[in-house]
Amino acid sequence: MLRRPVLVRAALAAAVALLVTACSAQAADVAGRSSGTRTAPVTPARLGRTLPDDPVRMVLPATGAETRWTQGLYVFGQQVTRAAAADCARRGGFTLPREIPLAFIRFFALPDLDFIARHGLSVSADIPAAVPGPSTVRAGTAAEVSRCRAEGAKAAAVLSDIYLPVERRWFGELGSLDDEPAVVRARQGLSGCLPGHGVRARDEKTFMAVADARQNSASAAELPATESELGRVYATCMRPVEAVRAPARLRLRAGFLAEHTAEIRALRTKLVPALHRTERRYGLTLVFPEP
């Protein structure tokens, strides 16, 4: 089964209301497949390592494309958590329980339409798995595991403390744009565009419900084409909305930067050096999904 977008975890609790996922909506009415044209399977995404010219674009994204850096930053924090916890366990001579593979998390409040049109709603680049520890080591006790996971969280907090407070405020302000008259008018066009492409949905929320239902009902052989079709429809119909929202976000960010000069100065000074130190400390590489 292809990987689906999920909600951002507690680190961005203030931003959860802004994220829409294709796997969390309730089941909805599903229309027939659009036209008889064959849709190519989704294209695998690549991994990139190039940092933005300004870390503000990674922490305070204003466009869908910028969220690729944000996704990479979140995954890196989780990798640090796991690497530091694994170091702790190795020192103690035990292993930690196996965890689910890490995945890049999409931001549907800032949809990356070019990426979605190319790769579908859910598919992203695969994150290299960590090298497992020796299998002959004993399993850790509940207390040992808890202690090492706490050590891992503390290591990740060294990074997140640099950017998370200002980032939370930024995501808290983004929702205000959806009430702007120009955005409301642009969203109204979805009620005609989505059905026109074979999806019986009146807005983004109901589209995601239809997408979830189609993905769940598709066979393994059908799923790549289903992903591709849904991504193409979503990107096509959301472009007029993003044509209004993306410039508005850029203007909002310019004002936000002017209001938080001290925090932004600290972010620009501290974050990238801290990322490089952490890469060296744990043998990790900060990567981002690319088209």
N, C-alpha and C positions, 0 to 999 in steps of 0.2 A: 504493500500500500504506500502511496506517495505521502510524503510528509505534508501536514496541513498547518496553517498558521494558528498560533495559540496566543492567549493573553499574556502580556508582560507580567512577570511575577511581582512580588511585593515591593521590589526596589522602586517601582514606579506606580505605586498604588494611586497616587493623585492623578495619574494619566490614564488609568484603566478605562474610564468612561469614554475616552477618545478613540479607543481601539475597537475595530469591528473585525471579527474573525469569521471565516467561512465554515468553522466547525462548531460554533457555539449557538447558532440560531436554531429556532424550533423548526420542525419539518413544515414544509409549505407546499402549495399546489405547484405541480410541475407541468410545464407546457411541453409540446412535442419539440424534438430537436430542430434547430433552425436550419432551413434549406436542406438540400441534399449534397452540398459541397463537402468534399473530404477535407478534414483539418489535419495538418501535420502534427506529429507528436511534439510534446514540449521539448525544448532545447536545454540540455544541461547547462547550468550556470558555472562560471569559473570563479576562482578565488583571486583577489588582488591584495596587494600590500601597500599601495601608495596612500599615504596620509593626506588629508586635505591641507590646503595652504594655510588655513586658519582653523584651529581646533574648535572654534565656535560652531562651525558647520557640522561637526561630528556630535557635539553635545546639545546644540540648540537647532536641530534641523528645521528648515523652512520649506523644503521641497522633497518630493519622494526620492529623488536620486540621492540626496544628502542622507537619508535614513539608512543607506547601505553602510555608511561609516558608523552610524549609531548602533545598528545591529551587530556589527563587528565588535564595537566597544563592549556591548552587553555580554556577548559570548566570551570575550577575553576575560571579563570579570569572573564569569563562571569557571573558565579554565583555571584561573588563578586560585579560586576557591578549592577546586578539586586537586590541583597540583600541590598546594600547601598542605592540604589534608593528607594526601598520599605521602608526602615527605614525613609528616608526623607519624603516620602509620609505619613507614619503613623504619624509622628510629625506634619505634616500639616493638618491631618484629611481628607485626600482624598485618592483615589485609582488611580493607574496607569493603562493605557490600557493593555489588555492582550497581551502577546507576544508568539511567536511560541516556542514550546519546544526546549530545547537545545539538541544538538547531537554531538557525537564524530566525528571528521573530519579526514578522512584517508589521508595519504601521499603516493600518488602513485609514487612519485620520490624515495621513500624508501619503497617499498612494503613489507608488513608484510605477507609473503607468507604462513606461517603456519596458521596464523589467517584467511586469505582469503580462503585457502583450506578447513578449518573447517566451516566457517561461511558465505562464499559467498562474493561477491564484495561489498555489501552495508550494510549488517546487522551488528550491533554492540550491545554492551550492552546498556540497557536503563538507562538513567540518572534519579535518583529520582527527582520528581517534587517538587517545593517549595510549602509550605502550603499557600493557598490563604488567603488574608486578608478578613476582614469582608465585607459582601456584602451590608451592609446598609450605608456604607460611600459614600459620594458623589464622583463623578468623578472629577479628577483634571482638571484645565484649561490648555490650551496649554502652558502658561508661567510657571505654576507650574510643569507640567510634564517635560518641558525642563530643569528647574532648578534642579529637582531631578535626572534626567538622567545624567546631568553634574556632579552632586555630586557622582553618581555611577561610572562614568568613572574616576573621580579623585581618588576614592578609589582603583580601579583596577590598576591604573597607579603606585601606591605605590609598587606593586609587579612587574609589567612589566618593570618598569624602571631599575630593578636589572638585568634582563636578555635579554630584547628585543634588545638593540643595538648590543651586541655580537652575538646574535642568527641571526639577519638579515645578518650580515657579513658571518656567517657560511653557511646559505642557499644560499647566493650569490655565494659561492665558489663551492658548490656541482655540479652545472651544468657543470663545466669544465670536469668532469669525463666522460660525455657522448661522448666526442670527442676523448677519448683515443682509439687507434686501437683495443685493446683487447675487449673493450666494444662494439665497432662498429661491430666487428666480431661476438660476442655473440648475438647481436640483430638480425643479419642476419638470425640466426636460427629460428626466429619467423615465417618467411615466409613459412617454411615447417611444423613447429610444429602446428601452429594454424589451418590451413586447415586439417591437419592430425587428429585433434580432432573435426572436424565438424564445424569449425568457418571460414567463408570465409573472412579472414583478413590477411594482409601482414605484419603488424607491430602492436605495442601497441596502437597507435592512432586509427587505423581502427578497432582493436578489441574492443576498448571502444565504438566506434560508433555502432558496431554490438550488443554489450551488452546492450547499451541504447535502441536500437530498440527492442530487444527481451524482455527486462523488460517492456517496454511500451505496447507491444502487448500481453503480457501474461495476462491471467485471474487471479483473486485472488487465485484460486485453483492451477493454474500452477506456480505462481510466486516463491514459495519456492523451487521447483525443478529446476526452471530456474536459480535462484540465486546460488544454490548449484552446478549445472553443470558449469556455467560460472566461478565461483570461482575455481573449480577444474582445468578447462582448463587453466585459467590464471596462477595459481600457478605452474602447471606442466611446461608450456612453458617458464615461466619467471625464473625458477630456474637456468638454465645455465647463464642467464644474471646476476642474483644476485650473483652467485658464483664468478663472476669477480668483480662486483661493490662493494659488501660489504667489502672485504678486502681492496680494493682501498680507500673506504671511511674511514676505520679505520686508514690507513696510512695518509690520508689527515688530519684527525682530530688530529692525533699526532703532525703533523707539525703546525696545527692551534693553538693548545694549547701552543706550544713552542713560537709562535709569539705573543700571547696575554696573557702573564703571569699575568699582573696586573688585567685585567678584569676577568680572570678565578679565580684568588685568591679571588676577591670580590664576585664572583658568589658562590663559594664554602663556603664562610664565611657567606653570608647574606641570601641566598635564602630560605633554609629550615627553619631557625628560623622565617623568615617573613611569610612563608606559615602556620606554626603552630600558629603564632599570629593571622593571618587572620581567620583561622578556628575558633579559640576561639571567636574572635570579632563578627563574623556574624553567628555563629552556623552552619558552613558548614563542610563538610568532603571531602577532596581531594580523588578522586577515579579514577581508570584507567580501561579500558577494558582489560579483560583477556580471554585466550582461554577456 
